[in-house]
Amino acid sequence: YRKKPNRVHGTIEEISFLGHIVRYEVKDEFGKLYRVQRFVNAKTRYLRFQKGETVTLGFHYGLGLVFPCPGEEELRLLENV
């Protein structure tokens, strides 16, 4: 088991959807690929990221969170209404 870093800056390589799950593949500047899956339901607003967009991945308590990059701390992927 390897500990994930707290923050990773990278570019979205791939976005895929499976039912209510959206999956991002983000590649950092060293070429390492991170996969983040989020569950999207009716109570959650989902603001779309584009393929090729530079984002920040934050890993907190085992959750993969996606932020716009760099700096803005607003959470765009999953936001409670």
C-alpha positions as CSV (number, residue, x, y, z in Angstrom):
1,Y,0.0,0.0,0.0
2,R,1.5,3.3,-1.1
3,K,0.4,6.5,0.5
4,K,-1.0,9.0,-2.0
5,P,0.3,12.6,-2.0
6,N,-2.0,15.3,-0.6
7,R,-2.1,17.3,-3.8
8,V,-1.3,16.5,-7.4
9,H,-1.4,18.9,-10.4
10,G,-2.1,17.3,-13.7
11,T,-4.0,17.2,-17.0
12,I,-7.2,15.3,-17.6
13,E,-6.4,12.6,-20.1
14,E,-9.8,10.8,-20.2
15,I,-13.3,11.2,-18.8
16,S,-15.7,8.3,-18.8
17,F,-19.2,7.8,-17.5
18,L,-20.8,4.6,-16.2
19,G,-24.3,5.1,-15.0
20,H,-24.0,7.5,-12.1
21,I,-20.2,7.2,-11.8
22,V,-17.9,9.7,-13.5
23,R,-14.3,8.6,-13.8
24,Y,-11.3,11.0,-14.5
25,E,-7.9,9.9,-15.5
26,V,-5.4,12.6,-14.6
27,K,-1.7,12.5,-15.6
28,D,0.8,14.6,-13.6
29,E,3.9,16.3,-14.9
30,F,6.0,13.1,-14.2
31,G,3.7,11.0,-16.3
32,K,2.0,9.2,-13.5
33,L,-1.7,8.4,-14.1
34,Y,-4.2,8.9,-11.3
35,R,-7.8,7.6,-11.6
36,V,-10.6,9.3,-9.6
37,Q,-14.2,8.0,-9.6
38,R,-17.0,10.1,-8.2
39,F,-20.7,9.1,-7.7
40,V,-23.2,11.6,-9.0
41,N,-26.8,11.5,-7.8
42,A,-29.8,13.8,-7.8
43,K,-28.7,15.7,-4.7
44,T,-25.3,16.6,-6.2
45,R,-24.6,19.2,-8.8
46,Y,-22.0,18.2,-11.3
47,L,-20.0,20.9,-13.0
48,R,-18.2,19.5,-15.9
49,F,-14.4,19.5,-16.5
50,Q,-13.0,19.3,-20.0
51,K,-10.5,16.8,-21.4
52,G,-7.1,18.4,-21.5
53,E,-8.0,20.8,-18.6
54,T,-5.3,21.3,-15.9
55,V,-6.7,20.4,-12.5
56,T,-5.6,19.7,-8.9
57,L,-6.3,16.4,-7.3
58,G,-6.6,16.5,-3.6
59,F,-6.5,13.3,-1.6
60,H,-8.2,13.7,1.8
61,Y,-9.3,10.7,4.0
62,G,-9.1,8.4,1.0
63,L,-11.4,10.6,-1.1
64,G,-10.1,11.8,-4.5
65,L,-11.3,15.4,-5.0
66,V,-10.9,17.4,-8.2
67,F,-10.3,21.2,-8.1
68,P,-9.7,23.7,-10.9
69,C,-5.9,24.4,-11.1
70,P,-4.1,26.1,-9.7
71,G,-5.1,27.7,-6.4
72,E,-8.9,28.0,-6.5
73,E,-10.2,25.9,-3.7
74,E,-13.8,25.8,-4.8
75,L,-14.9,22.2,-5.4
76,R,-16.3,21.9,-8.9
77,L,-16.8,18.2,-9.2
78,L,-19.2,17.4,-6.4
79,E,-21.0,20.2,-4.7
80,N,-24.0,19.8,-2.4
81,V,-27.0,21.8,-3.4
